[in-house]
């Protein structure tokens, strides 16, 4: 039975991952690669992408490290609330974040009008600000997990030896954080450089690679040029993937770690608390803007309360597209959790030849940016029975978000006693019955987290589905670009709030499910 399941999973990965990417390379090979790569438009976009992504990555990771360090090392009030609210931008599409920056710093933005500023937010500055806000929550989560696992014992030894703070940092802290920080930097850089939502919304004439890829494929149907650009965008993601594999378990020790105690110095606590409040205001400001925009009669001229924009947005089909998003997210969550859990079960608890291949393929999904995956799917499955249906959007989302739920399941299953299956076999219990009656109940909490991850990300993604959605299957998130083209900014605010509130409710329901069952 386990061999059959492993073969089915290999078939799934070949069809859903390998086949589309192979076709992407074939399509790129049929184009005039040299002409595309050495064109002035490509060179300019590549330069813009590298510069803006590098600057945004630096500030995003630096801010995330400072706030993570503050929350894990200083005993400030409401630290858990800060942790939750700092990650709230993860519940919004990057298009919405770009619009949020415009509402704050655009020509009629709240901050612009408050300070009577004439500085344009469009272009490089806007892309950097939007990218920082878009990527900061991911960097915060990664760095917080890293700092939580740090051992207090070397610091106690450094204190006994009377080492200075700089010496302690260089001798103790830096060696510990070096590899995880490099992996975080590349992960954030990849996330920013492959995103087209923020640059499309706020970039203006400052064009980046994902934007010209999107414009050439959607507007000009030039799949060859899109394939070449897609392969270029694979490079930073592949580096991030290699670092993820190389650094795997690099900081795991067989010894019990001693948790670092948080400082209770009043002055430090007060300063850190104020810094966190200011940072939180900046993080949640776009969400506040959506509230003001959605319920204002005529932003920014007349801020009187109205529900007219909600009715207008619903009249333009938002409710139908919201239904599409719920359907896509539900099936992605349900099917994706099942496939990723079974894949993790095979790789951690079954001695089959294909386990290492399945593990590599599962991690390989980290190296495929959503926009590249979406383009490869449009070439691979064009004309097939699933093309233009909800099903293809479900499967592209499963592959796009596969690696994190897989690693959750892998971690959970690795902690379960490895002899349980042998006990079940001795008692004559069939393998599938044993999985559903023993393994699944033990791992249920992790499975709910996996389902939550799939659902929330599918609800707000734009990159993987932008090339595949039709007028009948379009998810709610893609309405944002349509409304932006029509200058319906109030409708963008309503749609962004719909996605945000849906994800909030989903997180709450998944949390309840963990507690109840």
C-alpha positions in Angstrom: 0.0 0.0 0.0 2.7 2.5 0.9 4.5 1.8 -2.4 1.3 2.5 -4.3 0.8 5.8 -2.4 4.4 6.8 -3.0 4.0 6.2 -6.8 0.8 8.2 -6.9 2.6 11.1 -5.1 5.5 10.9 -7.6 2.9 11.0 -10.5 1.3 14.0 -8.8 4.6 15.9 -8.6 5.5 15.1 -12.1 2.2 16.4 -13.5 1.8 19.3 -11.2 5.4 20.5 -10.8 8.0 18.9 -13.1 6.0 18.9 -16.4 5.0 22.6 -16.3 8.6 23.7 -15.4 10.1 21.5 -18.2 7.7 23.1 -20.7 8.8 26.6 -19.4 12.4 25.9 -20.2 11.4 24.4 -23.7 9.3 27.5 -24.4 12.2 29.8 -23.4 14.6 27.8 -25.6 12.5 28.5 -28.6 12.8 32.2 -28.1 15.6 34.6 -29.0 17.0 34.6 -25.5 20.0 36.9 -26.4 17.7 39.5 -27.9 15.5 39.5 -24.8 18.2 39.5 -22.2 20.2 42.3 -23.9 17.3 44.5 -24.7 17.3 47.9 -23.0 13.8 47.3 -21.5 15.0 44.0 -19.9 18.3 45.5 -18.6 16.4 48.5 -17.1 13.8 46.2 -15.4 16.5 43.9 -14.1 18.5 46.8 -12.6 15.4 48.2 -11.1 14.4 44.9 -9.6 17.8 44.2 -8.1 18.2 47.7 -6.6 14.7 48.1 -5.2 14.6 44.5 -3.9 18.0 44.8 -2.2 17.1 48.1 -0.5 13.7 46.8 0.6 15.3 43.5 1.9 17.9 45.4 3.9 15.3 47.5 5.7 12.7 44.7 6.0 15.2 42.3 7.6 16.8 45.0 9.8 13.4 46.1 11.1 12.2 42.5 11.6 15.4 41.7 13.6 15.1 44.8 15.9 11.4 44.1 16.6 12.0 40.3 17.0 14.8 41.0 19.4 12.7 43.5 21.3 9.8 41.0 21.7 11.9 38.0 22.6 14.4 39.8 24.9 12.4 42.5 26.6 9.4 41.8 28.9 7.0 44.4 27.5 3.2 44.3 28.0 1.0 42.9 25.3 4.0 41.2 23.5 1.7 38.4 22.1 -0.7 41.1 20.8 2.2 42.9 19.0 3.3 39.5 17.5 -0.1 38.9 16.1 -0.7 42.4 14.8 2.7 42.7 13.2 1.9 39.8 10.9 -1.5 41.3 9.8 -0.2 42.4 6.4 0.2 38.7 5.6 -3.6 38.5 5.4 -3.7 41.0 2.5 -2.6 40.7 -1.2 0.4 42.7 -2.2 -1.8 44.7 -4.5 -3.7 45.9 -1.5 -0.6 46.8 0.3 0.5 48.9 -2.7 -2.8 50.7 -2.6 -2.5 51.2 1.1 0.8 53.0 0.5 -0.9 55.2 -2.0 -3.7 56.1 0.4 -1.0 57.1 3.0 1.6 58.8 0.9 -0.1 59.4 -2.5 -1.1 62.8 -3.9 -4.2 62.9 -1.8 -2.8 60.6 0.9 -3.5 61.1 4.6 0.2 61.7 5.5 0.7 63.9 2.4 -2.2 66.1 3.2 -1.3 66.2 6.9 2.2 67.5 6.2 1.4 69.3 3.0 4.1 67.3 1.2 4.7 67.4 -2.6 7.0 64.4 -2.8 5.8 61.7 -5.2 5.5 58.2 -3.8 5.3 56.5 -7.2 8.4 54.7 -8.4 11.4 53.5 -6.4 10.4 54.9 -3.0 6.8 53.5 -3.2 8.1 50.1 -4.3 10.5 49.9 -1.4 8.0 51.0 1.2 5.4 48.6 -0.1 7.9 45.8 -0.4 9.0 46.4 3.2 5.4 46.2 4.5 4.7 43.1 2.3 7.8 41.1 3.4 8.3 42.3 6.9 5.9 39.9 8.6 7.6 36.9 7.0 11.0 38.1 8.1 9.7 38.7 11.6 8.3 35.2 11.9 11.6 33.6 10.6 13.8 35.7 12.9 11.5 35.3 15.9 11.7 31.5 15.6 15.5 31.7 15.3 15.8 33.9 18.4 13.4 31.8 20.5 15.7 28.8 19.9 18.9 30.6 21.1 20.6 29.1 24.2 21.3 31.2 27.2 24.3 29.1 28.4 27.0 30.7 26.2 25.9 34.1 27.3 26.2 33.1 30.9 29.7 31.9 30.2 30.6 35.1 28.4 29.3 37.1 31.4 31.5 35.0 33.8 34.5 35.6 31.5 33.6 39.3 31.7 33.5 39.7 27.9 32.2 43.0 26.6 28.9 43.3 24.6 30.7 43.7 21.3 33.0 40.7 22.0 30.0 38.6 23.1 28.1 39.5 20.0 31.0 38.5 17.7 31.9 35.3 19.6 28.4 34.1 20.6 25.5 35.8 18.8 27.0 36.2 15.3 28.0 32.5 14.8 24.5 31.4 15.8 22.5 33.8 13.7 24.8 33.9 10.6 23.3 30.9 8.6 19.7 31.5 9.5 20.0 35.2 8.8 21.5 34.5 5.3 18.6 32.1 4.6 16.1 34.8 5.8 17.7 37.5 3.7 17.5 35.4 0.5 14.0 34.2 1.3 12.8 37.8 1.7 14.8 39.0 -1.3 13.2 36.3 -3.4 9.7 37.2 -2.1 10.2 40.8 -3.1 11.9 40.4 -6.4 9.3 38.0 -7.7 6.3 40.1 -6.6 4.4 42.1 -9.2 1.6 43.4 -7.0 3.4 46.3 -5.3 5.3 47.4 -8.4 2.3 47.2 -10.6 0.2 49.3 -8.2 2.7 51.9 -7.2 5.8 51.5 -9.5 4.7 54.1 -12.1 7.5 54.3 -14.7 9.9 52.4 -12.5 9.3 49.0 -14.1 10.5 45.7 -12.6 10.9 42.2 -14.1 7.7 40.7 -12.8 5.7 43.6 -14.1 7.1 43.3 -17.7 6.5 39.6 -17.5 2.9 40.2 -16.4 2.4 42.8 -19.1 4.0 40.8 -21.9 2.0 37.6 -21.2 -1.4 39.1 -20.2 -1.3 42.1 -22.6 0.7 40.8 -25.5 0.4 37.0 -25.1 4.2 36.8 -25.6 4.7 33.5 -23.7 8.3 33.1 -25.0 9.5 36.3 -23.5 7.5 35.6 -20.3 9.2 32.2 -20.1 12.7 33.7 -20.4 12.0 36.3 -17.7 10.4 33.5 -15.5 13.6 31.5 -15.7 15.7 34.6 -14.7 13.4 35.0 -11.7 14.0 31.4 -10.7 17.7 32.1 -9.9 17.3 33.9 -6.5 14.6 31.4 -5.5 16.9 28.5 -6.3 19.7 30.1 -4.2 17.1 30.5 -1.3 16.1 26.8 -1.8 19.8 25.6 -1.6 20.4 27.7 1.5 17.2 26.2 3.1 18.5 22.6 2.4 22.1 23.4 3.5 21.0 25.1 6.7 18.4 22.5 7.6 18.8 21.5 11.2 22.1 23.4 11.4 21.2 24.8 14.8 19.7 21.7 16.4 21.4 20.4 19.4 21.0 17.2 21.3 21.2 19.2 24.6 18.3 20.9 26.2 18.4 24.6 25.6 18.2 27.1 28.4 15.8 29.9 27.5 17.2 33.4 27.6 15.4 35.4 30.3 13.7 38.7 29.2 15.0 41.9 30.8 12.7 43.8 33.1 14.6 47.1 33.2 11.9 49.9 33.3 13.7 52.3 31.0 14.4 49.6 28.4 10.8 48.3 28.6 9.4 51.8 28.1 11.6 52.6 25.1 10.9 49.2 23.4 7.2 49.5 24.1 7.1 53.0 22.4 9.1 51.7 19.4 6.8 48.7 19.0 3.7 51.1 19.2 5.2 53.3 16.4 6.1 50.3 14.3 2.6 48.8 14.8 1.0 52.1 13.7 3.0 51.9 10.5 2.1 48.3 9.9 -1.7 48.6 10.5 -2.0 52.1 8.9 -2.9 50.7 5.4 -5.7 48.6 7.0 -7.0 51.7 8.8 -6.9 53.5 5.4 -9.1 50.8 3.8 -11.6 51.3 6.6 -11.7 55.1 6.0 -11.8 54.7 2.2 -14.5 52.1 2.2 -16.9 54.0 4.4 -16.2 57.6 3.3 -18.7 59.3 0.9 -16.0 60.9 -1.3 -12.4 60.3 -0.1 -10.6 62.6 0.7 -13.0 65.5 0.1 -16.0 64.2 2.1 -15.3 61.7 4.9 -18.9 61.3 5.9 -20.0 57.8 6.7 -21.6 55.8 3.9 -22.2 52.1 2.8 -22.7 53.0 -0.8 -19.2 51.7 -1.8 -20.0 48.3 -0.4 -23.2 48.1 -2.5 -21.3 49.4 -5.6 -18.6 46.8 -5.1 -21.1 43.9 -4.7 -23.0 45.1 -7.8 -19.7 44.7 -9.8 -19.5 41.0 -9.0 -17.4 41.0 -5.8 -19.8 38.6 -4.1 -19.4 36.1 -6.9 -15.6 36.4 -6.9 -15.6 36.1 -3.2 -17.5 32.8 -3.6 -14.8 31.7 -6.1 -12.1 32.6 -3.6 -13.8 30.6 -0.8 -14.3 27.6 -3.1 -10.6 27.7 -4.3 -9.3 28.2 -0.7 -11.5 25.4 0.7 -10.4 22.8 -1.8 -6.8 23.9 -1.7 -6.9 23.6 2.0 -8.6 20.2 2.1 -6.8 18.5 -0.8 -3.4 20.3 -0.1 -3.4 19.2 3.5 -4.2 15.6 2.6 -1.4 15.4 -0.1 1.2 17.2 2.0 0.4 15.1 5.1 0.6 11.8 3.1 3.9 13.0 1.5 5.4 13.8 4.9 4.2 10.4 6.2 5.9 8.6 3.4 9.2 10.5 3.8 9.3 10.3 7.6 7.7 6.9 8.5 8.0 4.6 5.5 11.1 2.9 4.2 10.5 3.2 0.5 13.0 4.0 -2.2 11.2 7.1 -3.4 11.1 8.9 0.0 14.2 11.0 -0.7 12.9 12.0 -4.1 9.6 13.0 -2.6 11.3 15.0 0.1 13.4 16.9 -2.5 10.4 17.6 -4.7 8.4 18.8 -1.7 11.2 21.3 -0.8 11.7 22.2 -4.5 8.3 24.0 -4.5 10.1 26.7 -2.4 12.2 27.5 -5.5 9.3 28.2 -7.8 7.9 31.8 -7.5 4.1 32.0 -7.9 4.3 34.1 -11.1 6.6 31.6 -12.7 4.5 28.7 -11.7 1.3 30.4 -13.0 2.9 31.0 -16.4 4.2 27.4 -16.6 0.7 26.1 -15.8 -0.8 28.3 -18.5 1.5 26.8 -21.1 1.4 23.2 -19.8 -2.4 22.8 -19.4 -3.8 25.2 -22.1 -6.5 23.3 -24.0 -6.8 20.6 -21.3 -10.1 19.8 -19.5 -8.9 21.5 -16.3 -7.9 24.7 -18.1 -10.2 27.6 -17.2 -11.7 25.8 -14.3 -11.5 26.1 -10.5 -9.5 22.9 -10.4 -6.4 24.3 -12.1 -6.4 27.2 -9.6 -6.6 24.7 -6.7 -3.7 22.7 -7.9 -1.4 25.7 -8.7 -2.1 27.0 -5.2 -1.3 23.6 -3.7 2.1 23.5 -5.4 2.7 27.2 -4.7 2.2 26.8 -1.0 3.2 23.1 -0.6 6.6 23.3 1.2 5.5 25.0 4.5 2.6 22.7 5.3 4.8 19.7 4.3 7.5 20.8 6.7 4.9 21.3 9.4 3.7 17.7 8.9 7.3 16.4 8.6 8.2 18.0 11.9 5.0 16.7 13.7 5.4 13.1 12.3 9.1 12.9 13.2 8.2 13.4 16.9 5.9 10.4 17.0 7.3 7.1 18.3 8.7 5.3 15.2 7.6 1.9 16.6 3.9 2.5 16.5 3.4 1.1 13.1 5.2 -2.1 14.1 2.8 -2.4 17.1 -0.2 -1.9 14.8 1.1 -4.5 12.3 1.6 -7.0 15.2 -2.0 -6.4 16.2 -3.1 -7.0 12.6 -4.4 -3.4 12.1 -4.3 -2.4 8.4 -1.9 0.5 7.6 -4.6 2.9 6.4 -6.8 2.2 9.5 -3.8 2.8 11.7 -3.0 6.1 10.0 -6.6 7.4 10.3 -7.2 6.1 13.8 -3.9 6.7 15.5 -1.5 9.0 13.5 -4.1 11.5 12.3 -5.5 12.1 15.8 -2.0 12.6 17.2 -1.1 15.0 14.4 -4.5 16.8 14.2 -3.3 20.1 15.6 -0.5 20.3 13.0 -3.0 19.4 10.3 -5.3 22.2 11.3 -2.3 24.6 11.1 -1.5 23.2 7.6 -5.1 23.7 6.4 -5.1 27.2 7.8 -1.9 28.1 5.9 -3.3 26.8 2.6 -6.6 28.5 3.1 -5.3 32.0 4.1 -2.6 32.1 1.4 -5.0 30.9 -1.3 -7.5 33.6 -0.3 -5.0 36.5 -0.8 -2.6 35.2 -3.5 -2.4 37.0 -6.9 0.8 35.7 -8.5 0.1 32.1 -9.2 -3.5 32.5 -10.3 -3.2 35.7 -12.4 -2.4 33.8 -15.7 -5.0 31.1 -15.1 -8.2 32.7 -13.9 -11.1 33.4 -16.3 -14.0 35.8 -15.9 -16.0 32.9 -14.3 -13.2 31.5 -12.0 -11.5 34.8 -11.0 -10.8 35.0 -7.3 -11.6 38.1 -5.3 -7.9 39.2 -5.0 -7.6 39.8 -8.8 -10.5 42.3 -8.7 -8.1 44.7 -7.2 -6.1 45.2 -10.4 -9.3 45.5 -12.4 -10.7 48.2 -10.1 -7.3 50.0 -10.1 -7.4 50.2 -13.9 -10.9 51.7 -13.6 -9.8 54.1 -10.9 -12.3 52.6 -8.5 -10.2 53.1 -5.4 -13.2 52.8 -3.0 -14.0 49.4 -4.4 -10.4 48.4 -3.9 -10.7 49.3 -0.2 -13.9 47.2 0.1 -12.3 44.2 -1.6 -9.2 44.4 0.6 -11.3 44.5 3.7 -13.4 41.6 2.5 -10.2 39.5 2.0 -8.7 40.7 5.4 -11.9 40.0 7.4 -12.4 36.6 5.7 -8.9 35.6 6.7 -9.4 36.8 10.2 -12.6 34.7 10.5 -10.8 31.7 9.0 -7.9 32.0 11.5 -10.4 32.1 14.3 -12.4 29.1 13.0 -9.3 27.1 12.5 -8.1 28.0 16.1 -11.5 26.9 17.4 -11.3 23.6 15.5 -7.9 22.9 17.2 -9.5 23.6 20.6 -12.8 21.7 20.1 -11.6 18.5 18.4 
